[in-house]
């Protein structure tokens, strides 16, 4: 089987789980005997900055860079005019660069590659799989979603032959928002490379102080302000607690301003973006992980934190939470409930250790090999169908 896959992020050019997913999925598909032509933005002009895209080197993976040279998510503002223009141009260049003879399936990721995928489906007659990693509803935090992006997502949902959702939570969302046929939507959870995140068994916990970690993009979707509001409540009870806010995004100035206005600046450290290769040690330096997202389609960082033995609190609107038993859950807006859970865990090293050990074992059951196998099953469900006749253009 051969797959022509359209992507936008690829390590080290990532802003979240999308790039990790594309890298790990293509690697495991190749190991499972699937040929993959992976189309990505042209990044050669960035090599002089010492940041070269990671390549598998696997015989079954061919990486194809499409002009123009764009840095995925290079700026703090994702949706400025330059970004939107670059996305439009990238889709046109994808169509122009397409060269995957013998492909059996088209597979696109996220809304950014949907226009090119639909056009290539029309031209080639190939069946299309669309993986929905998130929606504009998720990314906007439910406030002022951009209608033109919703329109692209809706076109992708309606035009694809099969849809992969990264959780049942996301499946339900696209059925409700975009009228997806539930019979065509297949939830396939992400995984982690557990070997990269050791330490889940027998780690020590700081009984005197405790350090609580938030690691994600600083955007309304991820609710960093709610994390800081919970931190303020915790500090009223446990003033020795430390909080770490790791990540970048448009809400960083607002978060720093809140920390000073709330009088908790001495207990909060803002680290900025943490590179992938530093993540395992970074998780190990902390003792409790909290991700209070407004709407989280999956949440790979939750599994990574748990694999290193961190007791974890997630919002009830979290895709990964649907498959986990050894986490605590709170409403994203209920900072009192969140604070109470943090206080309870910090007060009991024994409880933290028990949650950490059980959570590590649970997280390590999520593997990219399973993600690959279930993705192949989705492919197999459509490659046996009669192919559409291609639309030959003059």
C-alpha positions as CSV (number, residue, x, y, z in Angstrom):
1,X,0.0,0.0,0.0
2,X,1.2,3.5,-0.8
3,X,-0.1,6.7,0.9
4,X,0.4,10.3,-0.3
5,X,0.3,12.3,3.0
6,X,-0.1,16.0,3.2
7,X,1.3,17.7,6.3
8,X,2.4,21.1,7.6
9,X,4.5,20.4,10.7
10,X,7.4,18.1,11.0
11,X,10.1,18.1,13.8
12,X,11.8,20.3,14.7
13,X,9.2,22.7,13.3
14,X,6.3,22.0,15.7
15,X,3.9,23.9,17.8
16,X,2.1,21.0,19.4
17,X,1.0,17.4,18.8
18,X,0.5,17.7,15.0
19,X,4.2,17.5,14.1
20,X,4.9,14.7,16.6
21,X,2.0,12.7,15.2
22,X,3.1,13.1,11.6
23,X,6.7,12.1,12.4
24,X,5.8,9.1,14.6
25,X,2.9,7.9,12.3
26,X,5.0,8.0,9.1
27,X,7.8,6.1,10.9
28,X,5.5,3.3,12.2
29,X,3.6,3.1,8.9
30,X,6.9,2.6,7.1
31,X,7.9,-0.1,9.6
32,X,4.6,-1.8,8.9
33,X,5.3,-2.0,5.2
34,X,3.3,1.1,4.0
35,X,5.0,3.4,1.5
36,X,4.6,7.0,2.4
37,X,5.2,10.1,0.3
38,X,5.1,12.9,2.9
39,X,4.5,16.4,1.6
40,X,5.8,19.2,3.8
41,X,6.7,22.9,3.5
42,X,10.1,23.7,1.9
43,X,12.5,24.4,4.7
44,X,15.9,24.4,3.1
45,X,16.3,28.2,3.6
46,X,16.2,27.6,7.3
47,X,19.1,25.2,7.4
48,X,21.5,28.1,7.9
49,X,19.8,28.7,11.3
50,X,20.9,25.3,12.4
51,X,17.4,23.8,12.3
52,X,17.1,21.1,9.7
53,X,14.0,18.9,9.4
54,X,14.3,15.5,10.9
55,X,14.4,12.7,8.3
56,X,13.5,9.1,8.9
57,X,16.0,7.6,6.5
58,X,13.5,4.7,6.0
59,X,13.3,3.3,2.5
60,X,9.5,3.4,2.7
61,X,9.3,7.2,3.4
62,X,9.9,9.8,0.8
63,X,9.8,13.4,2.0
64,X,8.8,16.0,-0.6
65,X,9.2,19.7,0.1
66,X,6.8,22.0,-1.6
67,X,7.7,25.7,-2.3
68,X,7.5,28.3,-1.0
69,X,9.9,28.4,2.0
70,X,7.7,28.9,5.0
71,X,8.4,28.3,8.7
72,X,5.4,26.6,10.2
73,X,4.0,28.5,13.1
74,X,7.0,30.8,13.0
75,X,5.4,33.8,14.6
76,X,3.5,34.4,17.8
77,X,0.4,35.3,15.9
78,X,-0.8,32.2,14.0
79,X,-3.4,33.8,11.9
80,X,-1.9,37.1,10.7
81,X,-2.1,38.1,7.0
82,X,1.3,36.7,6.2
83,X,0.5,33.3,7.7
84,X,-2.9,33.0,5.9
85,X,-1.3,34.0,2.6
86,X,1.5,31.4,3.2
87,X,-1.1,28.7,3.8
88,X,-3.0,29.5,0.7
89,X,0.2,29.5,-1.4
90,X,1.4,26.3,0.2
91,X,-1.8,24.5,-0.8
92,X,-1.4,25.6,-4.4
93,X,2.2,24.5,-4.4
94,X,1.2,21.2,-3.0
95,X,-1.1,20.5,-5.9
96,X,1.7,21.6,-8.3
97,X,4.3,19.5,-6.7
98,X,2.2,16.3,-6.4
99,X,4.0,13.3,-7.8
100,X,3.0,10.0,-6.2
101,X,2.6,7.4,-8.9
102,X,0.9,4.3,-7.7
103,X,-0.6,5.9,-4.6
104,X,-3.6,4.1,-3.2
105,X,-4.8,6.8,-0.7
106,X,-4.6,10.5,0.0
107,X,-4.2,11.4,3.7
108,X,-4.3,15.0,4.9
109,X,-3.7,16.4,8.4
110,X,-5.5,19.3,10.0
111,X,-7.4,22.1,8.1
112,X,-4.2,23.6,6.7
113,X,-3.9,21.0,4.0
114,X,-7.6,20.4,3.2
115,X,-7.9,22.6,0.1
116,X,-5.0,20.8,-1.6
117,X,-6.3,17.4,-0.5
118,X,-9.8,18.1,-2.0
119,X,-8.3,19.3,-5.2
120,X,-6.0,16.3,-5.5
121,X,-8.9,14.0,-4.8
122,X,-10.8,15.6,-7.6
123,X,-7.9,15.4,-10.0
124,X,-6.7,11.9,-9.2
125,X,-9.8,10.1,-8.1
126,X,-7.9,8.8,-5.0
127,X,-9.9,8.2,-1.8
128,X,-9.2,10.7,0.9
129,X,-8.6,10.3,4.6
130,X,-8.7,13.4,6.7
131,X,-7.3,13.3,10.3
132,X,-8.9,16.0,12.5
133,X,-6.3,16.9,15.2
134,X,-8.3,19.9,16.4
135,X,-11.1,22.2,15.3
136,X,-11.3,26.0,15.1
137,X,-13.8,25.7,18.0
138,X,-11.0,24.1,20.1
139,X,-8.3,26.5,19.1
140,X,-10.4,29.6,19.6
141,X,-11.4,28.6,23.1
142,X,-15.0,28.8,22.0
143,X,-14.8,32.6,21.4
144,X,-14.8,34.2,18.0
145,X,-13.8,31.2,15.9
146,X,-12.7,32.3,12.4
147,X,-15.5,31.5,10.0
148,X,-13.3,30.9,7.0
149,X,-11.3,28.3,8.8
150,X,-14.5,26.6,10.0
151,X,-15.6,26.6,6.3
152,X,-12.4,24.7,5.3
153,X,-12.8,22.2,8.1
154,X,-16.4,21.6,7.1
155,X,-15.4,21.1,3.5
156,X,-12.8,18.6,4.6
157,X,-15.2,16.7,6.8
158,X,-17.9,16.6,4.1
159,X,-15.5,15.8,1.3
160,X,-13.3,13.1,2.8
161,X,-14.1,9.4,2.3
162,X,-13.0,8.6,5.9
163,X,-12.2,10.7,8.9
164,X,-9.8,9.9,11.7
165,X,-10.5,11.7,15.0
166,X,-7.8,11.7,17.7
167,X,-10.4,10.9,20.3
168,X,-14.1,10.0,20.7
169,X,-14.4,13.5,22.1
170,X,-13.3,15.0,18.8
171,X,-15.5,12.6,16.8
172,X,-18.6,13.8,18.7
173,X,-17.5,17.4,18.1
174,X,-17.2,17.2,14.4
175,X,-20.5,15.3,14.2
176,X,-22.1,18.1,16.1
177,X,-20.3,21.0,14.5
178,X,-19.9,19.9,10.9
179,X,-22.5,17.2,10.4
180,X,-20.0,14.4,9.9
181,X,-21.5,10.9,9.2
182,X,-20.6,9.0,12.4
183,X,-20.1,5.8,10.4
184,X,-17.3,7.5,8.5
185,X,-15.4,8.8,11.6
186,X,-12.9,6.5,13.3
187,X,-11.4,7.5,16.7
188,X,-7.6,6.7,16.7
189,X,-5.7,7.8,19.8
190,X,-2.2,9.2,19.6
191,X,0.7,7.4,21.3
192,X,4.0,8.2,22.9
193,X,7.5,6.8,22.6
194,X,7.7,5.5,26.1
195,X,11.4,4.8,25.9
196,X,12.0,8.6,25.7
197,X,10.1,9.2,29.0
198,X,11.5,6.9,31.7
199,X,11.3,7.3,35.4
200,X,7.7,6.4,36.1
201,X,8.6,3.7,38.7
202,X,10.0,4.6,42.1
203,X,10.8,8.3,41.6
204,X,11.1,10.5,44.6
205,X,8.8,13.4,45.5
206,X,9.7,16.6,47.3
207,X,7.7,16.5,50.5
208,X,8.7,20.0,51.6
209,X,7.6,22.1,48.7
210,X,6.3,20.5,45.4
211,X,6.5,22.0,42.0
212,X,3.4,22.1,39.7
213,X,3.9,22.3,35.9
214,X,1.8,23.7,33.1
215,X,3.3,22.9,29.7
216,X,1.4,23.8,26.6
217,X,0.8,26.7,24.2
218,X,-0.2,29.9,26.0
219,X,-3.5,30.3,24.2
220,X,-7.1,30.6,25.3
221,X,-7.7,27.0,24.4
222,X,-5.2,25.8,27.0
223,X,-6.4,28.0,29.8
224,X,-3.1,29.2,31.3
225,X,-4.9,31.9,33.3
226,X,-7.1,29.4,35.0
227,X,-3.9,27.5,36.0
228,X,-2.5,30.7,37.5
229,X,-5.8,31.4,39.3
230,X,-5.7,28.0,40.8
231,X,-2.1,28.6,41.7
232,X,-3.1,31.7,43.7
233,X,-5.7,29.7,45.6
234,X,-3.1,27.0,46.4
235,X,-0.6,29.5,47.6
236,X,-3.1,30.8,50.2
237,X,-2.8,27.3,51.8
238,X,0.7,26.2,50.8
239,X,2.8,29.3,50.3
240,X,5.9,27.3,49.7
241,X,4.6,25.7,46.4
242,X,6.3,26.6,43.1
243,X,4.6,26.8,39.7
244,X,6.2,26.5,36.3
245,X,4.5,27.8,33.1
246,X,6.3,26.4,30.1
247,X,5.4,27.3,26.5
248,X,4.9,30.3,24.3
249,X,1.9,32.0,22.8
250,X,0.0,35.2,22.6
251,X,-1.2,35.0,26.2
252,X,2.3,35.2,27.7
253,X,2.2,39.0,28.5
254,X,-1.3,38.6,30.0
255,X,-0.2,35.7,32.1
256,X,2.9,37.6,33.4
257,X,0.7,40.6,34.2
258,X,-1.7,38.4,36.1
259,X,1.1,36.9,38.2
260,X,2.2,40.3,39.3
261,X,-1.2,41.7,39.9
262,X,-2.1,38.6,42.0
263,X,1.1,38.9,44.0
264,X,2.3,35.4,43.1
265,X,5.2,36.4,40.8
266,X,7.9,35.0,43.2
267,X,6.3,31.6,43.1
268,X,5.8,31.4,39.3
269,X,8.5,30.8,36.7
270,X,7.9,31.3,33.0
271,X,10.3,29.2,30.9
272,X,9.3,29.8,27.4
273,X,9.2,27.0,24.8
274,X,10.8,23.7,25.8
275,X,12.5,21.9,22.9
276,X,11.6,18.3,22.3
277,X,14.9,16.9,23.2
278,X,14.7,18.6,26.6
279,X,11.2,17.4,27.5
280,X,12.0,14.1,29.4
281,X,14.4,15.9,31.8
282,X,12.0,18.8,32.2
283,X,9.1,16.6,33.2
284,X,11.4,14.9,35.7
285,X,12.3,18.2,37.3
286,X,8.6,18.7,38.3
287,X,6.2,16.8,40.5
288,X,2.7,17.5,39.3
289,X,1.3,18.2,35.9
290,X,-1.9,20.2,35.2
291,X,-3.6,20.8,31.8
292,X,-6.9,22.7,32.3
293,X,-7.8,23.0,28.5
294,X,-11.1,24.5,27.5
295,X,-11.3,21.9,24.8
296,X,-8.4,19.4,24.3
297,X,-8.8,17.0,21.3
298,X,-6.2,14.6,22.7
299,X,-3.2,15.8,24.8
300,X,0.0,14.0,24.0
301,X,1.8,16.0,26.8
302,X,-0.5,14.4,29.3
303,X,0.8,10.9,28.4
304,X,4.4,12.2,28.4
305,X,4.1,13.6,31.9
306,X,2.4,10.5,33.2
307,X,5.0,8.3,31.7
308,X,7.7,10.0,33.7
309,X,5.6,9.4,36.9
310,X,3.9,12.8,37.3
311,X,0.5,12.8,38.9
312,X,-1.7,14.6,36.5
313,X,-4.9,16.7,36.5
314,X,-6.8,17.3,33.3
315,X,-10.0,19.1,32.3
316,X,-13.1,17.0,31.8
317,X,-13.1,18.4,28.2
318,X,-10.0,16.4,27.3
319,X,-9.8,13.7,24.7
320,X,-7.0,11.7,26.3
321,X,-8.9,11.8,29.6
322,X,-11.6,9.5,28.1
323,X,-9.2,6.6,28.0
324,X,-7.4,7.2,31.4
325,X,-8.3,6.0,34.9
326,X,-5.3,7.2,36.9
327,X,-5.7,11.0,36.5
328,X,-7.8,13.6,38.3
329,X,-10.3,15.6,36.4
330,X,-11.7,19.0,36.9
331,X,-13.9,21.5,35.0
332,X,-11.6,23.8,33.1
333,X,-13.4,26.8,34.6
334,X,-13.5,25.5,38.2
335,X,-10.3,26.8,39.6
336,X,-11.4,26.0,43.1
337,X,-11.8,22.3,42.3
338,X,-8.5,22.4,40.5
339,X,-6.8,24.0,43.5
340,X,-8.3,21.5,45.9
341,X,-6.9,18.6,43.8
342,X,-3.5,20.2,43.7
343,X,-3.5,20.8,47.5
344,X,-4.6,17.2,48.2
345,X,-1.8,15.8,46.0
346,X,0.9,18.0,47.4
347,X,-0.2,17.1,51.0
348,X,0.3,13.4,50.4
349,X,3.6,12.1,48.9
350,X,2.2,8.6,49.2
351,X,-0.9,9.5,47.0
352,X,1.4,11.2,44.5
353,X,3.7,8.2,44.3
354,X,0.7,5.8,43.9
355,X,-0.8,7.9,41.1
356,X,2.6,8.4,39.5
357,X,3.3,4.6,39.3
358,X,-0.2,3.7,38.1
359,X,-0.3,6.5,35.7
360,X,3.1,5.6,34.2
361,X,2.0,2.1,33.5
362,X,-1.3,3.3,32.0
363,X,0.4,5.9,29.7
364,X,2.9,3.5,28.3
365,X,0.0,1.4,26.9
366,X,-0.5,4.2,24.3
367,X,1.9,3.3,21.5
368,X,2.4,4.7,18.0
369,X,2.4,1.1,16.7
370,X,-1.2,0.8,17.8
371,X,-1.9,4.2,16.1
372,X,-0.3,2.9,12.9
373,X,-2.2,-0.4,12.9
374,X,-5.6,1.3,13.4
375,X,-4.8,3.9,10.7
376,X,-3.9,1.1,8.3
377,X,-7.3,-0.5,9.1
378,X,-9.0,2.8,8.0
379,X,-7.0,2.8,4.8
380,X,-8.0,-0.8,4.0
381,X,-11.6,0.1,4.4
382,X,-11.4,2.4,1.3
383,X,-8.7,1.1,-0.9
384,X,-10.8,-1.9,-1.9
385,X,-13.6,0.4,-3.1
386,X,-13.9,1.4,-6.8
387,X,-11.9,4.4,-7.4
388,X,-13.5,7.7,-8.6
389,X,-12.7,8.7,-12.1
390,X,-10.1,11.5,-12.1
391,X,-11.1,14.9,-13.3
392,X,-8.7,15.7,-16.1
393,X,-8.1,19.5,-16.4
394,X,-7.4,21.3,-19.5
